[in-house]
């Protein structure tokens, strides 16, 4: 019984940590992509026609 409870807690903790890691990685990826897109947009705007 105790082993089952410990396994459940460990599994839940692993899920939470994995979800948090994926979330932070995706957020960082999205932020860099937005920055790149904004820079590209600004560059194309400032270029003489």
C-alpha distances in whole Angstrom, upper triangle without the diagonal:
4,5,5,6,9,10,11,13,14,15,17,19,20,21,23,24,26,27,29,30,32,33,35,36,37,39,41,42,43,45,47,48,49,51,53,54,55,57,58,59,61,63,64,65,67,69,73,73
4,5,5,6,9,10,11,12,14,15,16,18,20,21,22,24,26,27,28,30,31,33,34,36,37,39,40,42,43,45,46,48,49,51,52,54,55,57,58,60,61,63,64,66,67,71,72
4,5,5,6,9,10,10,12,14,15,16,18,20,21,22,24,26,27,28,30,31,33,34,36,37,38,40,42,43,44,46,48,49,50,52,54,55,56,58,60,61,62,64,66,69,70
4,5,5,6,9,10,10,12,14,15,16,18,20,21,22,24,26,27,28,30,31,33,34,36,37,38,40,42,43,44,46,48,49,50,52,53,55,56,58,59,61,63,64,68,69
4,5,5,6,9,10,11,12,14,15,17,18,20,21,23,24,26,27,29,30,31,33,35,36,37,39,41,42,43,45,46,47,49,51,52,53,55,57,58,59,61,63,66,67
4,5,5,6,8,10,10,12,14,15,16,18,20,21,22,24,25,27,28,30,31,33,34,36,37,39,40,42,43,45,46,48,49,51,52,54,55,57,58,60,61,65,66
4,5,5,6,8,10,10,12,14,15,16,18,20,21,22,24,26,27,28,30,31,33,34,36,37,38,40,42,43,44,46,48,49,50,52,54,55,56,58,60,63,64
4,6,5,6,9,10,11,12,14,15,16,18,20,21,22,24,26,27,28,30,31,33,34,36,37,38,40,42,43,44,46,48,49,51,52,53,55,57,58,62,63
4,5,5,6,9,10,11,12,14,15,16,18,20,21,22,24,26,27,28,30,31,33,35,36,37,39,40,42,43,45,46,47,49,51,52,53,55,57,61,62
4,5,5,6,9,10,10,12,14,15,16,18,20,21,22,24,25,27,28,30,31,33,34,36,37,39,40,42,43,45,46,48,49,51,52,54,55,59,60
4,5,5,6,9,10,10,12,14,15,16,18,20,21,22,24,26,27,28,30,32,33,34,36,37,38,40,42,43,44,46,48,49,50,52,54,57,58
4,5,5,6,9,10,11,12,14,15,16,18,20,21,22,24,26,27,28,30,31,32,34,36,37,38,40,42,43,45,46,48,49,51,52,56,57
4,5,5,6,8,10,11,12,14,15,16,18,20,21,22,24,25,27,29,30,31,33,35,36,37,39,40,42,43,45,46,47,49,51,55,56
4,5,5,6,8,10,10,12,14,15,16,18,20,21,22,24,26,27,28,30,32,33,34,36,37,39,40,42,43,45,46,48,49,53,54
4,6,5,6,8,10,11,12,14,15,16,18,20,21,22,24,26,27,28,30,31,32,34,36,37,38,40,42,43,44,46,48,51,52
4,5,5,6,9,10,10,12,14,15,16,18,20,21,22,24,25,27,28,30,31,32,34,36,37,38,40,42,43,45,46,50,51
4,5,5,6,9,10,11,12,14,15,16,18,20,21,23,24,26,27,29,30,31,33,34,36,37,39,40,42,43,45,49,50
4,5,5,6,8,10,11,12,14,15,16,18,20,21,22,24,26,27,28,30,32,33,34,36,37,39,40,42,43,47,48
4,5,5,6,9,10,10,12,14,15,16,18,20,21,22,24,26,26,28,30,31,32,34,36,37,38,40,42,45,46
4,5,5,6,8,10,10,12,14,15,16,18,20,21,22,24,25,27,28,30,31,33,34,36,37,39,41,44,45
4,5,5,6,9,10,11,12,14,15,17,18,20,21,23,24,26,27,29,30,32,33,35,36,38,39,43,44
4,6,5,6,8,10,10,12,14,15,16,18,20,21,22,24,26,27,28,30,31,33,34,36,37,41,42
4,5,5,6,9,10,10,12,14,15,16,18,20,21,22,24,26,26,28,30,31,32,34,36,40,41
4,5,5,6,8,10,10,12,14,15,16,18,20,21,22,24,25,27,28,30,31,33,35,38,40
4,5,5,6,9,10,11,12,14,15,17,18,20,21,23,24,26,27,29,30,32,33,37,38
4,5,5,6,8,10,10,12,14,15,16,18,20,21,22,24,26,27,28,30,31,35,36
4,5,5,6,9,10,10,12,14,15,16,18,20,21,22,24,26,27,28,30,34,35
4,5,5,6,9,10,11,12,14,15,17,18,20,21,22,24,26,27,29,32,34
4,5,5,6,9,10,11,12,14,15,16,18,20,21,23,24,26,27,31,32
4,6,5,6,9,10,10,12,14,15,16,18,20,21,22,24,26,29,30
4,5,5,6,9,10,10,12,14,15,16,18,20,21,22,24,28,29
4,5,5,6,9,10,10,12,14,15,16,18,20,21,23,26,28
4,5,5,6,9,10,10,12,14,15,16,18,20,21,25,26
4,5,5,6,9,10,10,12,14,15,16,18,20,24,25
4,5,5,6,9,10,10,12,14,15,16,18,22,24
4,5,5,6,9,10,11,12,14,15,17,20,22
4,5,5,6,9,10,11,12,14,15,19,20
4,5,5,6,9,10,10,12,14,18,19
4,5,5,6,9,10,11,12,16,18
4,6,5,6,9,10,11,14,16
4,5,5,6,9,10,13,14
4,6,5,6,9,12,14
4,5,5,6,10,12
4,6,5,9,10
4,6,8,9
4,6,9
4,6
4
